[in-house]
Amino acid sequence: MEIIIRKTAEECAEFAAKIVENYLRINQRPVLGLATGSTPLRLYKILIQKNKEQAISFKKCVTFNLDEYVGLTSDHAQAYRHYMDTELFQHTDIQIENTHVPDGMAEDLRQECQRYETAIRNSGGIGLQILGIGSNAHIGFNEPMCSLSSRTWVKILSRETIRANARFFNSPEEVPKHCITMGIGTIMEAKHCIVLATGESKADAVVNMIEGPISANCPASILQMHPRTTIIVDEDAAKRLQNKSHYTWVEQNKLDWQQY
């Protein structure tokens, strides 16, 4: 794990944007894994601006989103397809046919999960996966006590996640209880993972992910086993880390070719 600590959420987004920009520039056919929620919004705004300035292009980019609610149409205000269209895709030069979000309205959800896995595999695999982390340390919608080797599948959301996401709906009762999500096994096959975590509410999840034992109770902790994961946190999210000074020391003493 590579741990990057910045003072503010904005600085975290700027650092993540540098990684994405570098990835897009050096790859002929970039395959991005994308996340939703409030955390990536700053990152997406920066990427939109860079695209407008022609510093980066998404024309050759293929994208796969982590998850989607079951039972919401793609134009529903809280559907993740709608989120991606309005928060990123519509503001860039990406080819919409190259963007992929699980179909939560599919007649056969099991078949949709298998189709999604096949599409990722046929694309050559995800090169750069953007992740957030839930307050209970879920990644994608892989909740505590899930399989650490799962593939894309239909999952039942925890009550904690439903409560956390209720702020986007009129009431907790409107939050879907089911979703399609990339499995942890699928996420772990990405060549490079970026985890963005900001705010004090994520501090427990962050310390457990980085410094705790690998456990299904903390799904994000499996990233300790990933060959290349970059975790970018602000001071509030990093406040419970025991080895902050070491992470800063490591970043300050990188070799030139290890810099972004």
C-alpha positions in Angstrom: 0.0 0.0 0.0 1.1 3.5 -0.8 -0.4 6.0 1.7 -0.7 9.7 0.7 -1.9 12.2 3.3 -3.0 15.7 2.3 -4.4 18.5 4.4 -7.7 18.9 2.6 -10.2 16.9 0.5 -9.5 19.2 -2.5 -5.8 18.4 -2.3 -6.7 14.7 -2.2 -8.7 15.1 -5.4 -5.9 17.0 -7.1 -3.4 14.2 -6.3 -5.9 11.5 -7.6 -6.4 13.6 -10.8 -2.7 13.5 -11.4 -2.7 9.7 -11.3 -5.7 9.5 -13.6 -4.2 12.0 -16.0 -0.9 10.1 -16.2 -2.8 6.8 -16.8 -4.9 8.3 -19.6 -1.8 9.7 -21.3 0.4 6.6 -21.3 -2.3 4.1 -22.3 -3.6 3.6 -25.9 -6.8 2.0 -24.7 -7.3 3.0 -21.0 -9.9 1.0 -19.0 -11.1 2.9 -15.9 -13.1 1.6 -13.0 -15.3 4.3 -11.6 -17.0 5.0 -8.3 -20.0 7.1 -7.2 -21.0 8.8 -4.0 -19.9 12.2 -2.7 -16.2 11.5 -2.4 -15.3 11.3 -6.1 -17.2 14.4 -7.1 -14.2 16.7 -6.5 -12.0 14.4 -8.6 -14.6 14.3 -11.5 -14.8 18.1 -11.5 -11.0 18.4 -11.9 -11.0 15.8 -14.7 -13.8 17.6 -16.5 -11.8 20.8 -16.4 -8.7 19.1 -17.6 -10.7 17.6 -20.5 -12.1 21.1 -21.4 -8.5 22.4 -21.4 -7.5 19.5 -23.7 -5.0 18.3 -21.2 -6.6 14.8 -21.2 -9.0 13.0 -23.5 -11.5 10.2 -22.7 -12.2 9.4 -26.4 -10.4 6.1 -26.3 -11.4 5.3 -22.7 -13.6 2.4 -21.6 -15.2 2.6 -18.2 -16.8 0.2 -15.8 -18.7 1.4 -12.7 -18.5 -0.5 -9.5 -22.2 -0.9 -8.8 -25.8 0.0 -9.4 -29.0 -0.2 -7.3 -31.5 -2.9 -8.2 -34.9 -1.6 -9.2 -33.9 1.9 -10.3 -34.3 2.9 -14.0 -31.2 4.5 -15.5 -32.9 8.0 -15.5 -33.8 7.8 -11.8 -32.2 10.7 -10.0 -30.4 8.3 -7.6 -29.4 5.7 -10.2 -25.6 5.5 -10.6 -26.0 5.6 -14.4 -27.7 8.9 -14.0 -25.0 10.1 -11.6 -22.2 9.2 -14.0 -24.0 10.8 -17.0 -24.6 14.1 -15.1 -21.5 14.3 -13.0 -18.9 13.2 -15.6 -19.8 11.6 -18.9 -22.0 14.5 -20.4 -19.2 17.0 -19.7 -16.3 15.2 -21.5 -15.5 13.7 -24.9 -16.0 10.1 -23.8 -17.9 7.9 -26.1 -21.1 6.9 -24.2 -21.1 3.4 -25.8 -17.8 2.8 -24.1 -19.3 3.4 -20.6 -20.6 0.5 -18.6 -22.8 0.5 -15.5 -24.6 -2.7 -14.3 -28.2 -2.9 -15.3 -30.3 -2.9 -12.1 -33.4 -3.4 -14.1 -32.3 -6.5 -15.9 -34.9 -9.3 -16.1 -32.3 -11.9 -15.1 -29.9 -10.3 -12.5 -27.7 -13.4 -12.3 -27.2 -13.3 -16.1 -26.5 -9.5 -15.9 -23.7 -10.2 -13.3 -22.1 -12.8 -15.6 -22.4 -10.4 -18.6 -20.7 -7.6 -16.7 -17.8 -9.9 -15.7 -17.4 -11.0 -19.3 -17.4 -7.4 -20.5 -14.6 -6.4 -18.1 -12.6 -9.5 -19.1 -13.1 -8.8 -22.9 -11.9 -5.2 -22.4 -8.6 -6.5 -21.2 -9.3 -5.8 -17.6 -9.4 -2.7 -15.5 -6.2 -0.7 -15.6 -7.0 1.9 -13.0 -9.8 1.4 -10.4 -11.1 4.4 -8.4 -12.6 3.4 -5.1 -14.2 5.1 -2.1 -14.7 3.5 1.3 -17.8 3.3 3.4 -17.8 4.1 7.1 -18.1 0.4 7.7 -15.2 -0.2 5.3 -17.2 -1.5 2.4 -15.7 -1.1 -1.1 -18.1 -1.1 -4.0 -21.2 -2.6 -2.2 -19.2 -5.4 -0.6 -20.4 -5.2 2.9 -18.7 -6.5 6.1 -18.6 -10.3 6.3 -18.7 -10.7 2.5 -16.5 -13.0 0.6 -13.0 -11.6 -0.1 -12.9 -13.4 -3.4 -16.4 -12.7 -4.8 -17.2 -11.8 -8.3 -19.8 -9.3 -9.6 -23.1 -10.4 -7.9 -26.3 -9.2 -6.4 -25.8 -8.1 -2.8 -28.0 -7.1 0.1 -27.1 -3.7 1.5 -26.4 -3.5 5.2 -28.7 -1.4 7.4 -25.8 1.0 8.1 -25.2 1.6 4.3 -29.0 2.1 3.8 -29.0 4.7 6.6 -25.9 6.4 5.2 -27.4 6.6 1.7 -30.8 7.7 2.9 -29.7 11.3 2.6 -29.9 11.0 -1.2 -33.5 9.8 -1.0 -36.7 11.2 0.5 -36.7 8.6 3.2 -34.7 5.5 4.3 -37.6 3.3 3.1 -36.9 4.5 -0.5 -33.3 3.2 -0.5 -33.2 0.0 -2.5 -32.1 -3.0 -0.4 -30.3 -4.8 -3.2 -27.6 -3.9 -5.7 -25.3 -5.3 -8.3 -21.7 -4.8 -7.4 -18.3 -5.8 -8.6 -17.0 -8.4 -6.2 -13.8 -8.0 -4.2 -12.2 -10.6 -6.4 -13.1 -8.5 -9.5 -11.7 -5.3 -7.9 -8.5 -7.1 -6.9 -7.8 -7.9 -10.5 -7.4 -4.2 -11.4 -3.8 -3.3 -12.1 -3.8 -0.2 -9.9 -6.4 0.8 -7.3 -6.9 4.3 -5.9 -8.8 4.8 -2.7 -10.1 8.2 -1.8 -11.2 8.8 1.8 -12.0 12.2 3.4 -13.5 13.4 6.6 -13.5 12.3 10.2 -16.4 9.9 9.6 -14.0 7.7 7.6 -11.2 7.7 10.1 -12.1 4.3 11.7 -12.5 2.6 8.3 -9.2 4.1 7.1 -7.2 2.9 10.1 -8.7 -0.6 9.9 -8.1 -0.8 6.2 -4.5 0.2 6.4 -3.2 -0.9 9.8 -5.7 -3.5 10.9 -5.8 -7.3 10.2 -7.1 -8.5 6.9 -10.7 -9.5 7.7 -14.0 -9.9 6.1 -15.3 -7.7 8.8 -13.3 -4.9 7.1 -13.7 -5.6 3.4 -11.3 -2.8 2.3 -8.5 -4.5 4.4 -8.0 -7.0 1.5 -6.3 -4.2 -0.4 -3.3 -4.8 1.8 -2.8 -7.8 -0.5 -3.1 -5.8 -3.7 0.2 -5.3 -5.6 -0.5 -1.7 -6.3 -2.9 0.3 -4.2 -2.7 4.1 -3.6 -4.7 5.4 -0.6 -5.3 9.1 -0.6 -6.7 10.6 2.6 -7.1 14.0 4.2 -5.9 14.9 7.7 -9.3 14.2 9.2 -9.6 10.7 7.7 -6.0 10.0 8.7 -6.3 11.1 12.3 -6.3 7.6 13.8 -3.4 6.2 11.8 -0.5 5.1 14.1 2.2 5.4 11.4 1.5 8.7 9.8 5.1 10.0 10.1 6.3 6.9 8.4 3.9 7.3 5.4 5.0 10.9 5.1 8.7 9.9 5.2 8.2 7.3 2.5 6.5 9.8 0.2 9.2 12.4 0.8 12.0 9.9 -0.2 10.6 8.4 -3.3 12.9 7.9 -6.3 12.2 10.1 -9.3 10.6 7.2 -11.3 8.3 6.5 -8.4 6.8 10.0 -8.6 3.4 10.7 -10.3 
